[in-house]
Amino acid sequence: MRFFSDNAAPACQPVLDSAAAANALDTAYDGDAWSKRLDARFSELFETEVRTLWVPSGTAANCLALAAMCPPHGGVICHRDAHIQNDEGGAPEFYTHGAKLMLADGEGAKLTPDNVRAVADAIAADVHRVQPHAISITNATEYGLVYQPDEVAAIGALAKERGLGFHMDGARFANAVASAGCSAADVTWRAGVDALSFGFIKNGGMTAEALVFFRPELATDTLRRRKRAGLLLSKGRYLAAQLLAMVEGDVWLANARAANAGAALLARAANGRLVHPVQANEVFLRVTADEAAELRAKGFDFYDWGPGEARLVISWNQTEADIRPLAEAIGEL
């Protein structure tokens, strides 16, 4: 009955098993056998050489990535509804030691090259103005819309043309890849992305996210930033083991496909109430306050998303039997 957030979902069994398997004496911090396997395994997944660091939260992954690409006197162009702008508690500015977030528009919280140019071109290239150093996009966006590889590539080409770093916030990256039907490589480094915050916790993970650098040299200083920020956990093998468990056998992709299918089921019951197309595992509905109260009275839990809107999130473990009662309740409104 809970559709508030996939952050609240349980960890999947392979992740739990991996933590138990890692419960043995090994080297501390990131020198253990599991952590040493991350680069090779993620390089295989992305079909290119990468550096992969475990971190305990998506906020840490996003902000360490931005700090690697943007100096304190620089700026990061992002959508005004981006997670790094509205839901990170000022962490991007904290981790970058003061870099500015430069806010762009775009339907469904998606950026386009034109949106990015509208921000960048309005900034005089003088010492009095903060200059952009990076672009950040969220896939899937805060409204559940998915960037296709060509859309990412168009922004990537602009980033390369202007010498800007390119970061992807992939808190629901698995859902985006499952929806787009592309490879993980096609929507990241092949499209010009330099760093990815690869989300696992929402998708069946427990306490580990992956920060993936497609420009491996960016990882060097990030290792020190991770330590300085208090994010170098002494028993890092437990985090590394979780990431490896999600990647092995494409558990990350299977979980995302299940969540996306559940959201599609809910969308079919929306009866013209959809605010945005359902492309991942989030459903945004138009509901009055009375209708929202009616759903809650029946036991359903969800997030109010501004006046007259509700956000429903499907988790990897919710079955059709779990979702159908809500679909029927929506249909009865």
C-alpha positions as CSV (number, residue, x, y, z in Angstrom):
1,M,0.0,0.0,0.0
2,R,3.1,2.3,0.1
3,F,3.9,4.2,-3.0
4,F,5.7,7.1,-1.3
5,S,9.3,6.4,-2.4
6,D,11.5,3.6,-3.7
7,N,14.0,4.7,-1.1
8,A,11.8,2.9,1.4
9,A,11.9,-0.4,-0.5
10,P,13.7,-3.4,1.0
11,A,17.1,-4.6,-0.2
12,C,16.9,-7.5,-2.6
13,Q,18.2,-10.9,-1.7
14,P,21.4,-10.9,-3.7
15,V,22.5,-7.7,-1.9
16,L,21.7,-9.2,1.5
17,D,23.7,-12.3,0.6
18,S,26.6,-10.3,-0.6
19,A,26.9,-8.4,2.7
20,A,27.0,-11.8,4.5
21,A,29.6,-13.1,2.1
22,A,31.7,-10.0,2.8
23,N,31.5,-10.5,6.5
24,A,35.1,-11.8,6.8
25,L,38.4,-10.4,7.7
26,D,40.0,-8.3,4.9
27,T,41.9,-5.1,4.3
28,A,40.2,-2.0,5.6
29,Y,38.8,1.0,3.6
30,D,38.9,0.3,-0.2
31,G,41.9,-2.1,-0.3
32,D,39.7,-5.2,0.0
33,A,39.1,-7.8,-2.6
34,W,35.6,-6.6,-3.4
35,S,36.6,-3.0,-3.9
36,K,39.5,-4.0,-6.1
37,R,37.0,-5.7,-8.5
38,L,34.9,-2.7,-9.1
39,D,36.9,-1.0,-11.8
40,A,37.1,-4.2,-13.9
41,R,33.4,-5.2,-13.5
42,F,32.0,-1.7,-14.2
43,S,34.4,-1.4,-17.2
44,E,32.9,-4.6,-18.5
45,L,29.4,-3.2,-18.0
46,F,30.1,0.1,-19.7
47,E,32.4,-1.4,-22.4
48,T,35.2,1.0,-21.7
49,E,37.8,1.7,-19.0
50,V,36.2,3.4,-16.0
51,R,37.1,4.2,-12.4
52,T,34.3,3.3,-9.9
53,L,34.2,4.5,-6.3
54,W,31.6,3.3,-3.7
55,V,29.9,5.9,-1.6
56,P,27.1,5.6,0.9
57,S,24.5,8.0,-0.7
58,G,23.4,9.5,-3.9
59,T,24.1,13.0,-2.5
60,A,27.7,12.0,-2.0
61,A,28.0,10.6,-5.5
62,N,26.5,13.6,-7.2
63,C,28.5,16.2,-5.2
64,L,31.9,14.4,-5.4
65,A,31.4,14.2,-9.2
66,L,30.6,17.9,-9.5
67,A,33.5,18.8,-7.3
68,A,35.8,16.9,-9.7
69,M,34.7,19.0,-12.6
70,C,33.9,22.4,-11.2
71,P,36.1,24.7,-9.1
72,P,34.8,26.8,-6.2
73,H,34.6,29.9,-8.5
74,G,32.7,28.1,-11.2
75,G,29.2,27.1,-12.0
76,V,27.1,24.0,-12.9
77,I,24.2,24.4,-15.3
78,C,21.3,22.2,-14.3
79,H,17.5,22.3,-14.5
80,R,15.7,24.4,-12.0
81,D,13.8,21.3,-10.8
82,A,16.9,19.1,-10.7
83,H,17.5,17.1,-7.6
84,I,20.9,18.8,-7.0
85,Q,19.1,22.1,-6.8
86,N,16.0,21.3,-4.8
87,D,16.7,18.2,-2.7
88,E,20.4,18.1,-1.7
89,G,20.3,20.6,1.2
90,G,23.0,22.8,-0.4
91,A,25.4,19.8,-0.6
92,P,26.7,20.6,-4.1
93,E,27.8,24.1,-3.0
94,F,29.3,22.5,0.1
95,Y,31.3,19.8,-1.6
96,T,32.5,22.2,-4.4
97,H,33.4,24.8,-1.8
98,G,31.0,27.3,-3.2
99,A,30.4,26.7,-6.9
100,K,27.1,28.1,-8.2
101,L,24.2,26.2,-9.6
102,M,23.0,27.9,-12.8
103,L,19.3,27.2,-13.4
104,A,17.8,26.4,-16.8
105,D,14.3,25.6,-18.0
106,G,13.0,22.6,-19.9
107,E,9.8,20.6,-20.1
108,G,9.5,17.7,-17.7
109,A,12.8,18.8,-16.0
110,K,14.8,17.8,-19.1
111,L,17.5,20.0,-20.5
112,T,18.2,20.5,-24.2
113,P,21.2,22.2,-25.9
114,D,19.0,25.3,-26.4
115,N,18.2,25.5,-22.7
116,V,21.8,25.2,-21.8
117,R,22.8,27.9,-24.3
118,A,20.1,30.2,-23.0
119,V,21.9,30.2,-19.6
120,A,25.5,30.1,-20.8
121,D,25.2,32.7,-23.6
122,A,23.7,35.2,-21.1
123,I,26.9,35.2,-19.0
124,A,29.5,37.8,-19.9
125,A,33.0,36.3,-20.2
126,D,34.5,38.6,-17.6
127,V,35.9,38.4,-14.1
128,H,32.7,39.8,-12.6
129,R,30.5,36.8,-13.6
130,V,30.6,33.2,-12.5
131,Q,31.5,31.1,-15.5
132,P,30.0,27.6,-16.2
133,H,32.3,24.7,-15.9
134,A,29.9,21.7,-16.0
135,I,26.4,20.6,-17.0
136,S,24.4,18.2,-14.9
137,I,21.3,16.2,-16.0
138,T,19.1,13.7,-14.2
139,N,18.2,10.4,-15.9
140,A,15.3,9.7,-15.2
141,T,14.3,13.3,-14.4
142,E,12.4,14.4,-11.3
143,Y,9.2,14.0,-13.3
144,G,10.1,10.5,-14.5
145,L,11.1,11.4,-18.1
146,V,13.9,9.5,-19.7
147,Y,16.7,10.9,-21.8
148,Q,17.2,8.9,-25.0
149,P,20.9,8.4,-26.1
150,D,20.6,11.0,-28.9
151,E,19.2,13.6,-26.4
152,V,22.2,13.0,-24.1
153,A,24.6,13.1,-27.1
154,A,23.3,16.5,-28.2
155,I,24.1,17.9,-24.8
156,G,27.4,16.0,-24.7
157,A,28.4,17.6,-28.0
158,L,27.7,21.0,-26.6
159,A,29.6,20.3,-23.5
160,K,32.6,19.2,-25.5
161,E,32.3,22.2,-27.8
162,R,32.4,24.6,-24.8
163,G,34.9,22.7,-22.7
164,L,32.4,21.8,-20.0
165,G,32.3,18.7,-17.8
166,F,29.2,16.6,-18.2
167,H,27.6,14.8,-15.1
168,M,24.6,12.5,-15.1
169,D,22.6,12.1,-11.8
170,G,21.5,8.5,-12.2
171,A,19.5,8.0,-9.0
172,R,17.1,6.0,-11.2
173,F,19.6,5.3,-14.0
174,A,18.6,1.6,-14.1
175,N,15.0,2.6,-14.7
176,A,16.1,4.9,-17.5
177,V,18.2,2.3,-19.2
178,A,15.4,-0.3,-19.0
179,S,12.9,2.2,-20.4
180,A,15.2,3.4,-23.3
181,G,16.1,-0.2,-24.2
182,C,19.7,0.9,-24.8
183,S,23.0,-0.1,-23.4
184,A,24.5,1.6,-20.3
185,A,27.3,2.8,-22.6
186,D,25.1,4.3,-25.2
187,V,23.4,6.8,-22.8
188,T,26.6,7.7,-20.9
189,W,30.2,7.9,-22.2
190,R,29.3,7.3,-25.9
191,A,27.0,10.3,-25.5
192,G,29.7,12.5,-23.9
193,V,29.1,11.9,-20.2
194,D,32.2,12.3,-18.0
195,A,30.8,11.1,-14.6
196,L,27.7,9.1,-13.5
197,S,26.1,8.8,-10.1
198,F,24.8,5.2,-10.6
199,G,21.9,4.7,-8.2
200,F,21.4,1.3,-6.6
201,I,19.7,2.0,-3.3
202,K,16.3,2.9,-4.9
203,N,16.6,-0.2,-7.0
204,G,17.1,-2.9,-4.5
205,G,20.4,-1.9,-2.9
206,M,21.0,-1.2,0.7
207,T,23.7,1.3,1.6
208,A,25.9,1.7,-1.5
209,E,25.9,3.8,-4.6
210,A,28.5,3.9,-7.4
211,L,30.4,7.0,-8.7
212,V,31.6,6.1,-12.1
213,F,34.2,8.2,-13.9
214,F,34.4,7.8,-17.7
215,R,37.4,10.0,-17.5
216,P,39.5,7.9,-15.1
217,E,41.8,10.8,-14.2
218,L,39.0,12.5,-12.4
219,A,39.0,9.8,-9.7
220,T,42.5,10.7,-8.4
221,D,41.5,13.9,-6.5
222,T,38.1,12.4,-5.8
223,L,39.7,9.7,-3.6
224,R,41.1,12.5,-1.4
225,R,37.8,14.4,-1.4
226,R,35.9,11.3,-0.4
227,K,38.3,10.8,2.6
228,R,38.2,14.5,3.5
229,A,34.3,14.4,3.5
230,G,34.2,11.5,6.0
231,L,32.9,9.2,3.3
232,L,35.8,6.6,3.2
233,L,34.2,3.9,5.3
234,S,36.6,1.6,7.1
235,K,34.7,-1.5,6.1
236,G,34.2,-0.6,2.5
237,R,34.0,-4.2,1.4
238,Y,30.3,-4.3,2.4
239,L,29.5,-1.5,0.0
240,A,31.6,-2.9,-2.8
241,A,30.0,-6.3,-2.4
242,Q,26.5,-4.8,-2.7
243,L,27.4,-3.1,-6.0
244,L,28.9,-6.2,-7.4
245,A,25.8,-8.2,-6.4
246,M,23.6,-5.8,-8.2
247,V,25.7,-5.9,-11.4
248,E,26.2,-9.6,-11.5
249,G,23.5,-11.3,-13.6
250,D,22.0,-7.9,-14.4
251,V,20.0,-7.7,-11.1
252,W,20.0,-3.9,-11.5
253,L,18.3,-4.2,-14.8
254,A,15.8,-6.9,-13.8
255,N,14.7,-4.9,-10.8
256,A,14.3,-1.7,-12.8
257,R,12.2,-3.5,-15.5
258,A,9.9,-4.8,-12.8
259,A,9.4,-1.4,-11.3
260,N,8.8,0.2,-14.7
261,A,6.2,-2.5,-15.6
262,G,4.4,-1.7,-12.3
263,A,4.3,2.0,-13.1
264,A,3.0,1.2,-16.6
265,L,0.1,-0.8,-15.0
266,L,-0.7,2.1,-12.8
267,A,-0.6,4.6,-15.7
268,R,-3.2,2.6,-17.6
269,A,-5.6,3.2,-14.8
270,A,-5.0,6.9,-14.7
271,N,-8.0,7.8,-16.9
272,G,-6.6,11.0,-18.3
273,R,-5.1,12.1,-15.0
274,L,-1.4,11.8,-16.0
275,V,0.6,15.0,-15.6
276,H,3.6,13.5,-17.5
277,P,4.1,10.5,-19.7
278,V,5.2,7.5,-17.6
279,Q,8.6,6.4,-18.8
280,A,10.2,4.9,-15.7
281,N,8.9,4.0,-12.3
282,E,7.2,7.2,-11.2
283,V,3.6,8.2,-11.9
284,F,2.4,11.8,-11.5
285,L,-1.4,12.2,-11.2
286,R,-3.9,15.1,-11.1
287,V,-5.9,14.7,-8.0
288,T,-8.0,17.1,-5.9
289,A,-7.3,17.3,-2.2
290,D,-10.5,15.4,-1.5
291,E,-9.5,12.6,-3.9
292,A,-6.1,12.4,-2.3
293,A,-7.7,12.1,1.1
294,E,-10.0,9.4,-0.3
295,L,-7.0,7.3,-1.5
296,R,-5.2,7.8,1.8
297,A,-8.4,6.7,3.7
298,K,-8.1,3.4,1.8
299,G,-4.6,3.0,3.1
300,F,-2.5,4.2,0.2
301,D,0.6,6.2,0.9
302,F,2.1,8.7,-1.6
303,Y,3.7,12.1,-2.0
304,D,1.8,15.4,-2.6
305,W,3.6,17.0,-5.5
306,G,2.3,20.6,-5.4
307,P,-1.3,21.7,-5.6
308,G,-3.6,19.2,-7.3
309,E,-0.8,16.6,-8.0
310,A,0.4,13.4,-6.5
311,R,3.5,11.4,-7.1
312,L,3.3,7.6,-6.9
313,V,6.6,5.6,-7.0
314,I,6.7,1.9,-7.8
315,S,9.5,-0.1,-6.2
316,W,11.3,-3.1,-7.6
317,N,9.6,-5.6,-5.3
318,Q,6.0,-4.5,-5.8
319,T,4.0,-7.1,-7.7
320,E,0.9,-6.7,-9.9
321,A,-1.1,-7.9,-6.9
322,D,0.4,-5.1,-4.8
323,I,-0.3,-2.5,-7.4
324,R,-3.7,-3.5,-8.7
325,P,-5.7,-2.3,-5.7
326,L,-4.3,1.2,-6.1
327,A,-5.0,1.1,-9.9
328,E,-8.6,0.1,-9.1
329,A,-8.9,2.9,-6.5
330,I,-7.7,5.5,-8.9
331,G,-10.2,4.2,-11.5
332,E,-13.0,4.6,-9.0
333,L,-12.3,8.3,-8.3
